[in-house]
């Protein structure tokens, strides 16, 4: 049996197990299973893969997308450039295990963004500075979009939420939430930005997908902005992960 799974903590919000289980059933893939592996400490990664020779691939989520890197043997170009990994291929080559890290957040975000924008904005705000935000910034900068990163601390090359002005928000017609704020069960939370500065030209892109409409998205829609969640991005990146595991 081929085994795949997701590492991170907590995993109560996980999209991947349900998606891959349904995919396997729908496509008649009866020699594969997908499980959640909640790892509060990244040091649990080594005992996990060493203890199960049938484990062939893993997805990686909060808070381990960056912390996993020292445990891997090889990084794809995207993963290396971004400094974050969300997919691991456990490949056996010449009799030994090789752990290869990839980042499918990039292609997932790009494809979903292109589906929702016919014309790319000149500027964007990216809320959060974690592993997912690094992939988002990488894509936006590759598309020649000027990025301002925003964090609660105002560190790591970002400005603080308290420094966000109406003018900054009006100029950045794409605002991407890469934080878990608003994710189930804490659905009343949302990033603290000046929502009244939003216009009908804005797109709010929330990487959170549960609930379907987050408070961040609703605050935007209440002011005439467009808003989408991260579900389609997750589908795209899951399918790319499957391709990587089966090359």
Backbone torsions as a table, in degrees:
resi	resn	phi	psi	omega
1	UNK	NA	130.2	176.1
2	UNK	-84.1	129.5	-178.1
3	UNK	-114.5	138.4	176.1
4	UNK	-134.3	165.5	179.8
5	UNK	-174.8	-174.4	-177.0
6	UNK	-125.9	130.7	172.4
7	UNK	-111.9	144.5	-179.1
8	UNK	161.0	-177.2	177.9
9	UNK	-164.5	128.4	-5.1
10	UNK	-80.2	170.0	-178.1
11	UNK	-119.4	17.8	179.4
12	UNK	-64.8	-23.1	-177.9
13	UNK	-90.9	3.3	-166.1
14	UNK	-58.8	129.9	172.7
15	UNK	-85.2	-35.1	-163.7
16	UNK	-65.5	-45.0	-176.5
17	UNK	-59.7	-47.5	179.5
18	UNK	-63.2	-43.3	-176.9
19	UNK	-62.7	-50.1	-176.1
20	UNK	-71.2	-35.7	177.3
21	UNK	-61.0	-44.3	178.8
22	UNK	-68.7	-36.1	177.6
23	UNK	-62.2	-46.1	-179.2
24	UNK	-61.7	-41.3	179.3
25	UNK	-67.3	-44.4	-177.0
26	UNK	-65.0	-37.6	-175.1
27	UNK	-99.3	7.4	176.8
28	UNK	66.8	31.3	177.9
29	UNK	-89.8	97.3	-171.6
30	UNK	-102.6	6.6	179.6
31	UNK	-112.8	21.5	-178.3
32	UNK	-139.2	145.0	174.6
33	UNK	-134.5	157.5	-179.8
34	UNK	-131.8	128.0	-176.6
35	UNK	-129.7	158.5	171.3
36	UNK	-89.2	136.7	176.6
37	UNK	-125.2	85.8	-178.5
38	UNK	-67.7	115.0	179.0
39	UNK	-118.0	105.9	177.5
40	UNK	-71.4	-33.2	-179.3
41	UNK	-115.2	126.4	-177.6
42	UNK	-62.4	-20.4	177.6
43	UNK	-65.2	-11.9	175.5
44	UNK	-77.2	-7.1	-178.4
45	UNK	-64.3	-45.8	-176.7
46	UNK	-62.8	-49.1	176.6
47	UNK	-60.7	-30.3	-179.6
48	UNK	-64.1	-55.2	-174.8
49	UNK	-75.7	-30.6	178.3
50	UNK	-71.4	-26.7	-176.9
51	UNK	-85.8	-4.6	-178.1
52	UNK	-141.1	95.4	-177.7
53	UNK	-66.2	-13.6	178.8
54	UNK	-84.9	-8.4	-179.1
55	UNK	-74.4	121.4	-173.2
56	UNK	-115.1	-18.7	-178.3
57	UNK	-164.5	150.9	-179.4
58	UNK	-138.2	144.8	164.0
59	UNK	-95.8	154.9	-177.1
60	UNK	-127.5	131.0	177.9
61	UNK	-130.0	-173.3	-178.9
62	UNK	-50.6	134.1	5.0
63	UNK	-107.5	27.8	-166.3
64	UNK	-107.2	6.4	-174.2
65	UNK	-62.5	-30.2	177.7
66	UNK	-97.9	-38.6	-176.5
67	UNK	-66.1	-21.6	-177.9
68	UNK	-72.8	-21.7	-169.8
69	UNK	-56.6	-45.4	-179.6
70	UNK	-62.4	-15.9	-178.3
71	UNK	-89.3	-3.7	-174.9
72	UNK	-102.1	157.7	-178.7
73	UNK	-91.4	-36.2	-174.4
74	UNK	-141.4	145.8	174.3
75	UNK	-120.5	141.4	171.2
76	UNK	-66.7	166.6	-178.6
77	UNK	-60.5	-45.2	179.6
78	UNK	-61.6	-47.1	-178.7
79	UNK	-61.6	-40.7	179.8
80	UNK	-66.0	-44.7	-178.5
81	UNK	-67.3	-36.2	-177.2
82	UNK	-81.1	-36.8	-175.2
83	UNK	82.9	29.3	179.1
84	UNK	-153.4	146.5	-177.2
85	UNK	-127.9	135.7	173.8
86	UNK	-125.4	-0.9	179.0
87	UNK	-141.9	133.0	178.6
88	UNK	-123.7	130.4	172.1
89	UNK	-103.0	122.9	177.1
90	UNK	-96.6	90.6	-170.9
91	UNK	-102.5	136.5	175.2
92	UNK	-97.4	116.0	-178.9
93	UNK	-130.1	132.0	180.0
94	UNK	46.9	42.8	173.2
95	UNK	81.9	4.8	178.9
96	UNK	-135.1	156.6	180.0
97	UNK	-77.7	131.3	174.4
98	UNK	-120.5	124.0	-176.8
99	UNK	-100.5	110.4	-174.1
100	UNK	-110.2	124.6	-179.0
101	UNK	-97.6	135.8	178.9
102	UNK	-127.6	166.2	172.2
103	UNK	-130.1	105.9	178.1
104	UNK	-96.1	-1.4	173.7
105	UNK	-59.2	-34.7	-175.4
106	UNK	-62.3	-54.8	-178.1
107	UNK	-68.2	-35.6	178.8
108	UNK	-62.8	-45.0	179.7
109	UNK	-67.1	-45.1	-178.2
110	UNK	-59.8	-47.1	-178.3
111	UNK	-63.4	-42.7	-179.6
112	UNK	-67.2	-39.6	178.6
113	UNK	-63.4	-44.0	-179.3
114	UNK	-65.5	-26.9	176.4
115	UNK	-70.6	-26.3	-171.8
116	UNK	-107.6	-5.2	178.7
117	UNK	-132.3	125.1	175.0
118	UNK	-84.2	-26.4	178.1
119	UNK	-133.0	127.8	-177.3
120	UNK	-77.8	141.4	179.7
121	UNK	-74.4	163.8	177.9
122	UNK	-78.6	-30.0	-175.6
123	UNK	-136.6	153.6	179.2
124	UNK	-143.2	151.5	169.7
125	UNK	-107.4	132.8	175.2
126	UNK	-116.3	116.5	-176.5
127	UNK	-91.4	117.2	-178.8
128	UNK	110.0	156.8	-176.8
129	UNK	-131.5	18.1	-179.1
130	UNK	-81.1	-166.4	-176.5
131	UNK	-60.4	-40.3	179.7
132	UNK	-66.7	-37.5	-179.4
133	UNK	-65.0	-34.0	179.7
134	UNK	-63.8	-39.1	177.6
135	UNK	-67.1	-40.9	179.6
136	UNK	-63.8	-46.8	179.2
137	UNK	-61.2	-41.6	179.3
138	UNK	-57.6	-45.8	-179.7
139	UNK	-66.3	-47.4	-176.6
140	UNK	-63.0	-42.9	179.2
141	UNK	-67.1	-33.5	175.8
142	UNK	-65.4	-25.6	178.4
143	UNK	-92.5	11.2	178.5
144	UNK	62.4	35.0	174.8
145	UNK	-100.9	128.4	178.8
146	UNK	-71.2	127.9	-174.2
147	UNK	-114.0	133.3	168.1
148	UNK	-115.0	121.7	179.5
149	UNK	-91.7	144.7	-176.6
150	UNK	-129.6	132.7	177.6
151	UNK	-142.2	164.7	-179.9
152	UNK	-67.0	-29.6	-177.1
153	UNK	-91.5	-21.6	-175.4
154	UNK	71.8	22.3	-179.5
155	UNK	-109.0	-176.8	177.5
156	UNK	57.4	41.7	177.9
157	UNK	75.7	15.9	-179.1
158	UNK	-113.4	161.4	170.7
159	UNK	-97.3	159.4	179.2
160	UNK	-81.9	154.8	177.0
161	UNK	-56.7	-34.5	-179.4
162	UNK	-66.2	-17.2	178.9
163	UNK	-92.3	-3.2	179.5
164	UNK	-73.2	121.9	178.6
165	UNK	-105.5	164.4	175.3
166	UNK	-57.4	-38.7	-178.4
167	UNK	-63.5	-44.3	178.3
168	UNK	-60.5	-42.2	-178.7
169	UNK	-68.3	-42.4	179.9
170	UNK	-62.3	-37.4	-177.8
171	UNK	-73.2	-31.6	-177.4
172	UNK	-92.6	95.5	-173.1
173	UNK	-82.6	0.5	170.3
174	UNK	-123.8	125.6	178.0
175	UNK	-126.7	120.3	-175.5
176	UNK	-112.0	122.0	175.2
177	UNK	-92.8	111.9	177.8
178	UNK	-105.0	6.2	178.8
179	UNK	-88.7	165.3	176.0
180	UNK	-84.0	6.7	-179.4
181	UNK	-59.4	127.2	-179.8
182	UNK	95.9	-7.7	179.4
183	UNK	-70.2	143.5	175.6
184	UNK	-55.0	133.3	10.6
185	UNK	-94.8	1.7	-177.2
186	UNK	-90.5	61.3	-170.5
187	UNK	-76.1	-10.5	179.0
188	UNK	-85.2	-5.5	-177.7
189	UNK	-88.6	152.4	174.0
190	UNK	-160.3	157.5	178.1
191	UNK	-59.6	143.8	-176.3
192	UNK	-90.0	83.7	177.8
193	UNK	-120.8	161.5	178.6
194	UNK	-76.3	84.3	-174.8
195	UNK	-61.3	-27.8	-178.5
196	UNK	-67.7	-11.0	177.4
197	UNK	-86.1	-4.9	-179.6
198	UNK	-71.1	152.0	179.2
199	UNK	-129.9	178.2	178.1
200	UNK	-70.2	-10.0	178.1
201	UNK	-85.6	-8.5	-174.5
202	UNK	-84.2	147.1	166.2
203	UNK	-120.2	124.7	174.0
204	UNK	-101.2	119.6	-177.5
205	UNK	-112.5	114.1	-179.0
206	UNK	-106.2	121.0	178.2
207	UNK	-68.4	-18.5	173.7
208	UNK	-68.1	141.3	179.1
209	UNK	-122.7	-9.3	-179.9
210	UNK	-130.0	106.9	12.6
211	UNK	-76.2	166.9	-178.2
212	UNK	-61.2	-40.8	175.1
213	UNK	-116.4	109.3	179.7
214	UNK	-81.7	166.7	177.2
215	UNK	-61.8	-38.6	175.6
216	UNK	-55.0	-48.5	178.7
217	UNK	-63.6	-43.7	-177.1
218	UNK	-65.8	-38.1	177.5
219	UNK	-60.9	-38.3	177.1
220	UNK	-67.6	-47.6	-179.3
221	UNK	-62.7	-33.3	178.4
222	UNK	-62.2	-20.5	-178.4
223	UNK	-110.5	15.3	174.2
224	UNK	90.4	0.2	179.6
225	UNK	-79.3	158.2	171.3
226	UNK	-85.2	154.6	-179.4
227	UNK	-153.0	139.0	177.6
228	UNK	-135.6	155.9	177.3
229	UNK	-101.4	-176.7	-172.9
230	UNK	-91.2	10.6	-173.8
231	UNK	-62.3	-49.2	-176.9
232	UNK	-64.9	-34.7	175.4
233	UNK	-60.2	-42.0	179.1
234	UNK	-64.1	-38.9	178.4
235	UNK	-62.5	-47.3	-179.5
236	UNK	-60.6	-44.1	-176.4
237	UNK	-73.2	-30.9	176.2
238	UNK	-65.3	-42.2	-180.0
239	UNK	-67.4	-35.8	176.5
240	UNK	-68.1	-38.0	176.5
241	UNK	-59.8	-42.4	179.0
242	UNK	-61.2	-41.0	177.3
243	UNK	-63.3	-42.5	179.4
244	UNK	-61.4	-43.9	-178.7
245	UNK	-67.5	-20.5	-174.2
246	UNK	-113.7	18.1	176.5
247	UNK	-70.5	NA	NA
